[in-house]
Amino acid sequence: MTALLGVALAWFFQAAALWLMFNPKEFKGWRIPLFRKLGLHQLGLEGVGWQGLVPHQKSVMAEIAVRLMTHKLLPLDEMIKRIPAQGLSDRLTPPMQETADQVCREVMLKHKPTLWESLPSFLQNSIIFRIRGVVPDVAKQIILDLQKKPAYYLSLKTLVLDVVTSKPFLVVDLFKSAGKDPMIYLIRFSLVAGLVVGLLLAGSSLFGLQWYWLVLLGMVAGAIANELALESLFFHPDHGTVRLGKFTGFFFRDQKHIAELFAQTAAHEVITTENIVLALCRGPNAKNLSALIDYHVQRVMDLESSGVKPLLIAVLGAEQWVAIKRDAAKIFASKLETHLMAARVYLHDALRIEEVIVERLSTLPAMEFEKALRPVFSRYEWMMPLIGAVWGAILAGLMLILL
């Protein structure tokens, strides 16, 4: 009977404690300003109520996620260089050629409408055809330059930080998915721990121990059981001097699956192809990309018109020619986001973000892997022995009442 009570209590308290780590996401209850002044909000206590410990510390968890993704798992240089320049250029060329048609007509109608409309249609088409012909080279050169200095055009850190802050509880889901299997392991371990502590207390009661000694024994045994649960989860032979043969904690034995769970959320919700394109075209470094497009568009226009440039300047005027080049570059830059979004399936296949995260995270050395994800748990590991002591004391009390 005591053993069964031990199993039930250990399972309930362990499951409840792990659930309360992540739930509820928002504070439920009545806030008490004094609690914050006393620093109790650091433990998730803001008043009469509760908020999950991880959601409460979501800003800290966001920093961990940013550091993990941008430093350990997805170095920006490597990620961008996985995109074949020729392959992406081939996909960008058709829509960029359509843009070239639009650029030619809009810019000329804006600056020299009479001149453009007076040209025979075959001559207009010849000019447009010539411009379309240089588009593939422009597209490829832009991609190659972007790959040379990716950090100059794209801030991966800002991308991740913007996503996890715009969706406040995404980071909670991110680490919850990575911790799913370790938490199941802890609950299963609690069933064995409850059985052992229950049998220990039942056996100890046969020696006629006073009630307070039984309660103390229950507290100590429960605390040790929960501490052992943590140690067995994170134990690795390289940790220290203790050796247990070939025994390795569940956290390391299941490294690949944990990596897969983390990667699924990260690749589908955070570092998506769409988010990369948006960060590239709208992020803090977008002006650098616009300048790159401006340079290449104006360069090609000067090269293509080099033979007749004196005549163009004579007809259009030097200021008009500069304005035409500038407006043409602006239109190309404004359309790039749409063109990249149209190629997002190709980009997704080329970047292989989920696959790369799994590969990197699952092949990290054991200590690096622990350092990457354990911070999510380590902030609250001190609670495990305390929870064990509580259910151990309750078990001893129930045993005294029932027996």
C-alpha positions as CSV (number, residue, x, y, z in Angstrom):
1,M,0.0,0.0,0.0
2,T,2.8,2.4,1.0
3,A,4.7,1.6,-2.2
4,L,1.7,2.3,-4.3
5,L,1.1,5.6,-2.5
6,G,4.7,6.5,-3.1
7,V,4.4,5.8,-6.8
8,A,1.2,7.9,-7.1
9,L,2.6,10.8,-5.1
10,A,6.0,10.9,-6.8
11,W,4.4,10.8,-10.3
12,F,1.9,13.5,-9.4
13,F,4.4,15.9,-7.9
14,Q,7.0,15.3,-10.6
15,A,4.4,15.8,-13.4
16,A,2.9,18.8,-11.7
17,A,6.3,20.4,-11.2
18,L,7.3,19.9,-14.8
19,W,4.0,21.2,-16.1
20,L,4.4,24.3,-13.9
21,M,7.8,25.0,-15.5
22,F,6.0,25.9,-18.8
23,N,2.4,26.6,-17.8
24,P,0.5,28.8,-17.6
25,K,2.2,31.0,-20.2
26,E,0.5,34.2,-18.8
27,F,0.3,35.0,-15.1
28,K,-3.0,33.8,-13.7
29,G,-4.2,35.4,-10.5
30,W,-3.8,38.7,-8.6
31,R,-0.5,40.6,-8.7
32,I,0.9,41.9,-5.4
33,P,3.5,44.7,-5.8
34,L,5.3,43.6,-2.6
35,F,6.2,40.3,-4.1
36,R,8.2,42.0,-6.9
37,K,9.9,44.3,-4.4
38,L,11.0,41.2,-2.4
39,G,12.3,39.6,-5.6
40,L,9.9,36.7,-5.4
41,H,8.9,37.4,-9.1
42,Q,12.2,35.8,-10.0
43,L,10.7,32.5,-8.9
44,G,7.5,33.1,-10.9
45,L,5.7,34.4,-7.8
46,E,4.0,37.8,-8.6
47,G,1.1,37.5,-6.3
48,V,-1.8,35.1,-5.6
49,G,-1.5,33.0,-8.7
50,W,1.2,31.5,-10.9
51,Q,3.0,31.8,-14.2
52,G,5.2,29.1,-15.7
53,L,8.9,29.5,-14.7
54,V,10.2,29.4,-18.3
55,P,7.5,31.8,-19.7
56,H,8.2,34.2,-16.8
57,Q,11.9,34.2,-17.9
58,K,11.2,34.3,-21.6
59,S,13.5,37.2,-22.2
60,V,16.4,35.2,-20.7
61,M,15.3,32.2,-22.7
62,A,15.3,34.4,-25.9
63,E,18.9,35.3,-25.3
64,I,19.8,31.6,-24.9
65,A,18.0,30.8,-28.1
66,V,19.7,33.6,-30.1
67,R,23.1,32.6,-28.8
68,L,22.5,29.0,-29.6
69,M,21.2,29.4,-33.1
70,T,23.5,32.1,-34.3
71,H,26.8,31.0,-32.7
72,K,26.5,27.2,-32.4
73,L,24.1,25.9,-35.0
74,L,23.9,28.3,-38.0
75,P,27.0,30.3,-38.7
76,L,25.7,32.9,-41.2
77,D,28.7,32.6,-43.7
78,E,28.2,28.9,-44.0
79,M,24.4,29.2,-44.4
80,I,24.5,31.8,-47.2
81,K,27.3,30.0,-49.0
82,R,25.1,26.9,-49.3
83,I,23.0,28.7,-51.8
84,P,24.2,27.9,-55.4
85,A,24.7,31.4,-57.0
86,Q,23.9,30.1,-60.5
87,G,20.9,28.1,-59.4
88,L,19.3,31.1,-57.5
89,S,20.2,33.4,-60.4
90,D,18.4,31.1,-62.9
91,R,15.3,31.4,-60.7
92,L,15.5,35.1,-60.2
93,T,16.2,36.0,-63.9
94,P,12.7,35.5,-65.4
95,P,10.9,37.8,-62.8
96,M,13.8,40.3,-62.9
97,Q,13.5,40.4,-66.7
98,E,9.8,41.3,-66.3
99,T,10.9,44.0,-63.9
100,A,13.4,45.2,-66.5
101,D,10.5,45.7,-68.9
102,Q,8.7,47.7,-66.3
103,V,11.7,49.7,-65.4
104,C,12.5,50.7,-68.9
105,R,8.9,51.9,-69.7
106,E,8.3,53.5,-66.3
107,V,11.6,55.4,-66.0
108,M,11.6,56.6,-69.6
109,L,7.9,57.7,-69.4
110,K,8.7,59.5,-66.2
111,H,11.8,61.4,-67.4
112,K,11.4,61.6,-71.2
113,P,7.9,60.6,-72.2
114,T,7.9,62.4,-75.5
115,L,11.2,60.9,-76.6
116,W,10.2,57.3,-75.6
117,E,6.8,57.5,-77.3
118,S,8.3,58.9,-80.4
119,L,10.6,55.9,-80.8
120,P,9.4,53.2,-83.2
121,S,8.1,50.1,-81.4
122,F,10.8,47.9,-82.8
123,L,13.4,50.2,-81.4
124,Q,11.6,50.2,-78.0
125,N,11.6,46.4,-78.0
126,S,15.3,46.3,-79.0
127,I,16.2,48.5,-76.1
128,I,14.1,46.3,-73.7
129,F,15.6,43.1,-75.2
130,R,19.1,44.4,-74.6
131,I,18.3,45.2,-71.0
132,R,16.7,41.8,-70.4
133,G,19.9,40.2,-71.8
134,V,22.1,41.6,-69.0
135,V,19.7,40.7,-66.2
136,P,21.2,37.2,-65.5
137,D,24.6,38.7,-65.0
138,V,23.2,41.4,-62.6
139,A,21.4,38.7,-60.6
140,K,24.4,36.5,-60.3
141,Q,26.8,39.3,-59.3
142,I,24.4,40.5,-56.6
143,I,24.2,36.9,-55.1
144,L,28.0,36.5,-55.3
145,D,28.6,39.8,-53.6
146,L,26.1,39.0,-50.9
147,Q,27.9,35.7,-50.2
148,K,31.2,37.4,-49.8
149,K,30.0,39.5,-46.9
150,P,26.7,38.1,-45.7
151,A,26.8,39.7,-42.3
152,Y,27.0,43.1,-44.0
153,Y,23.6,42.5,-45.6
154,L,21.8,40.2,-43.2
155,S,21.8,40.2,-39.3
156,L,20.9,36.7,-38.3
157,K,21.0,37.7,-34.6
158,T,18.4,40.4,-35.2
159,L,16.3,38.0,-37.3
160,V,16.1,35.5,-34.4
161,L,15.6,38.1,-31.7
162,D,12.9,39.9,-33.7
163,V,11.0,36.6,-34.3
164,V,11.2,35.4,-30.7
165,T,10.2,38.8,-29.3
166,S,7.3,39.3,-31.8
167,K,5.9,35.9,-30.7
168,P,6.5,36.1,-26.9
169,F,5.9,32.5,-26.1
170,L,7.6,31.0,-29.2
171,V,10.8,30.6,-27.2
172,V,8.9,28.7,-24.6
173,D,7.6,26.3,-27.2
174,L,11.1,26.0,-28.6
175,F,12.6,24.8,-25.4
176,K,9.6,22.8,-24.4
177,S,9.9,20.8,-27.6
178,A,13.6,20.2,-26.9
179,G,12.8,19.2,-23.3
180,K,9.9,16.9,-24.1
181,D,11.8,13.6,-23.9
182,P,13.9,14.5,-20.8
183,M,10.7,15.5,-19.0
184,I,9.1,12.2,-19.9
185,Y,12.2,10.5,-18.6
186,L,12.0,12.3,-15.2
187,I,8.3,11.3,-14.8
188,R,9.2,7.7,-15.5
189,F,12.1,7.8,-13.1
190,S,9.7,9.2,-10.4
191,L,7.6,6.0,-10.6
192,V,10.6,4.0,-9.7
193,A,11.7,6.5,-7.0
194,G,8.2,6.5,-5.5
195,L,8.2,2.7,-5.3
196,V,11.6,2.6,-3.6
197,V,10.9,5.4,-1.1
198,G,7.6,3.8,-0.3
199,L,9.2,0.4,0.4
200,L,11.9,2.1,2.4
201,L,9.4,3.9,4.6
202,A,7.3,0.8,5.0
203,G,10.4,-1.2,6.1
204,S,11.6,1.5,8.4
205,S,8.2,1.7,10.2
206,L,8.7,-1.9,11.3
207,F,11.5,-0.8,13.6
208,G,9.1,1.4,15.6
209,L,10.6,4.8,14.6
210,Q,8.9,7.9,16.0
211,W,6.7,9.8,13.6
212,Y,9.0,12.7,13.2
213,W,11.9,10.4,12.2
214,L,9.7,8.8,9.6
215,V,8.7,12.2,8.2
216,L,12.4,13.2,8.2
217,L,13.4,10.0,6.5
218,G,10.7,10.5,3.9
219,M,11.9,14.1,3.2
220,V,15.6,13.0,2.9
221,A,14.8,9.9,0.7
222,G,12.5,12.0,-1.6
223,A,15.1,14.7,-2.0
224,I,17.8,12.2,-2.8
225,A,15.5,10.4,-5.2
226,N,14.8,13.6,-7.2
227,E,18.5,14.5,-7.1
228,L,19.4,11.1,-8.5
229,A,16.8,11.6,-11.2
230,L,18.6,14.8,-12.3
231,E,22.0,13.2,-12.0
232,S,20.9,10.1,-14.1
233,L,19.5,12.5,-16.7
234,F,22.6,14.6,-17.1
235,F,25.3,12.1,-16.1
236,H,28.2,11.7,-18.4
237,P,31.5,10.0,-17.7
238,D,33.4,13.1,-18.7
239,H,31.8,15.2,-15.9
240,G,34.1,14.2,-13.2
241,T,35.9,11.5,-11.3
242,V,32.8,9.3,-10.7
243,R,32.7,6.4,-13.1
244,L,29.7,4.1,-13.6
245,G,31.0,1.9,-16.4
246,K,29.5,2.8,-19.7
247,F,26.5,4.5,-18.2
248,T,25.5,7.7,-19.9
249,G,22.5,9.9,-19.0
250,F,19.3,9.9,-21.0
251,F,20.0,13.5,-22.1
252,F,23.1,12.4,-24.0
253,R,21.8,9.0,-25.2
254,D,18.8,10.7,-26.8
255,Q,20.8,13.6,-28.2
256,K,19.8,13.1,-31.8
257,H,16.1,12.9,-31.1
258,I,16.2,16.0,-28.8
259,A,18.1,17.8,-31.6
260,E,15.3,16.8,-34.0
261,L,12.6,18.2,-31.7
262,F,14.4,21.5,-31.3
263,A,15.2,21.7,-35.0
264,Q,11.5,21.2,-36.0
265,T,10.4,24.3,-34.1
266,A,13.4,26.4,-34.9
267,A,13.2,25.7,-38.7
268,H,9.4,26.0,-39.0
269,E,8.9,29.0,-36.7
270,V,12.1,31.0,-36.3
271,I,14.7,30.7,-39.1
272,T,12.3,30.1,-42.0
273,T,13.0,31.1,-45.6
274,E,10.3,33.8,-45.4
275,N,11.9,35.3,-42.3
276,I,15.3,35.3,-43.9
277,V,14.0,37.1,-47.0
278,L,12.2,39.6,-44.8
279,A,15.3,40.2,-42.7
280,L,17.4,40.7,-45.8
281,C,15.0,43.1,-47.5
282,R,13.6,44.9,-44.4
283,G,16.1,44.4,-41.7
284,P,18.6,46.8,-40.2
285,N,21.1,46.0,-43.0
286,A,18.6,46.3,-45.9
287,K,20.1,49.7,-46.9
288,N,23.3,47.9,-47.7
289,L,21.5,45.5,-50.0
290,S,19.8,48.4,-51.7
291,A,23.2,50.1,-52.2
292,L,24.5,46.8,-53.7
293,I,21.7,46.6,-56.2
294,D,22.0,50.3,-57.0
295,Y,25.7,49.8,-57.7
296,H,25.2,46.8,-60.0
297,V,22.2,48.2,-61.9
298,Q,24.0,51.5,-62.6
299,R,27.2,49.7,-63.5
300,V,25.5,47.6,-66.1
301,M,23.6,50.6,-67.5
302,D,26.8,52.5,-67.9
303,L,28.6,49.5,-69.5
304,E,25.7,48.8,-71.9
305,S,25.5,52.4,-73.0
306,S,29.2,53.1,-73.1
307,G,29.3,53.4,-76.9
308,V,26.5,55.9,-77.1
309,K,26.9,57.5,-73.6
310,P,28.0,60.9,-75.0
311,L,24.9,60.9,-77.2
312,L,22.6,59.9,-74.3
313,I,24.0,62.6,-72.1
314,A,23.6,65.1,-74.9
315,V,20.0,64.1,-75.5
316,L,18.9,63.5,-71.9
317,G,21.3,65.7,-69.9
318,A,23.8,64.5,-67.3
319,E,21.4,65.0,-64.4
320,Q,18.6,63.2,-66.2
321,W,20.9,60.2,-67.0
322,V,21.9,59.9,-63.3
323,A,18.2,60.2,-62.2
324,I,17.2,57.5,-64.7
325,K,19.9,55.1,-63.4
326,R,18.9,55.9,-59.8
327,D,15.2,55.3,-60.4
328,A,15.9,52.1,-62.3
329,A,17.9,50.8,-59.3
330,K,15.2,51.7,-56.9
331,I,12.6,49.7,-58.8
332,F,14.8,46.7,-58.9
333,A,15.5,46.9,-55.2
334,S,11.8,47.3,-54.3
335,K,11.0,44.1,-56.3
336,L,13.7,41.9,-54.9
337,E,11.7,40.8,-51.9
338,T,8.9,39.6,-54.2
339,H,11.3,37.8,-56.4
340,L,13.1,36.1,-53.5
341,M,9.8,35.0,-52.0
342,A,8.8,33.4,-55.3
343,A,12.1,31.4,-55.1
344,R,11.6,30.4,-51.4
345,V,11.0,26.7,-52.2
346,Y,14.4,26.6,-53.9
347,L,16.0,28.6,-51.1
348,H,14.4,26.2,-48.5
349,D,15.9,23.2,-50.3
350,A,19.3,24.9,-50.6
351,L,19.6,26.1,-47.1
352,R,18.4,22.8,-45.4
353,I,18.0,24.7,-42.1
354,E,16.2,21.9,-40.2
355,E,18.6,19.3,-41.4
356,V,21.7,21.4,-40.6
357,I,20.4,22.2,-37.0
358,V,19.8,18.5,-36.4
359,E,23.2,17.7,-37.8
360,R,25.0,20.3,-35.7
361,L,23.1,19.8,-32.5
362,S,23.3,16.0,-32.6
363,T,27.0,15.9,-33.3
364,L,28.0,18.5,-30.7
365,P,30.5,17.1,-28.2
366,A,28.6,15.9,-25.1
367,M,29.7,18.9,-23.0
368,E,28.9,21.4,-25.7
369,F,25.5,19.8,-26.2
370,E,24.8,20.1,-22.4
371,K,26.0,23.7,-22.3
372,A,23.7,24.5,-25.2
373,L,20.4,23.3,-23.8
374,R,20.9,22.6,-20.1
375,P,20.6,26.3,-19.1
376,V,16.8,25.9,-19.7
377,F,16.7,23.3,-16.9
378,S,19.6,24.4,-14.7
379,R,17.9,27.6,-13.5
380,Y,15.3,25.5,-11.8
381,E,17.1,22.3,-10.9
382,W,17.3,23.4,-7.2
383,M,13.6,22.8,-7.0
384,M,13.8,19.1,-7.8
385,P,15.2,18.0,-4.4
386,L,12.8,20.4,-2.7
387,I,9.8,18.8,-4.5
388,G,11.2,15.3,-3.6
389,A,11.3,16.3,0.0
390,V,7.7,17.5,-0.1
391,W,6.3,14.3,-1.6
392,G,8.5,12.2,0.7
393,A,7.1,14.0,3.8
394,I,3.5,13.7,2.6
395,L,4.1,10.0,1.9
396,A,5.4,9.4,5.4
397,G,2.4,11.4,6.8
398,L,-0.1,9.4,4.8
399,M,1.5,6.1,5.9
400,L,1.3,7.1,9.5
401,I,-2.4,8.0,9.2
402,L,-3.4,4.9,7.2
403,L,-1.3,2.4,9.1
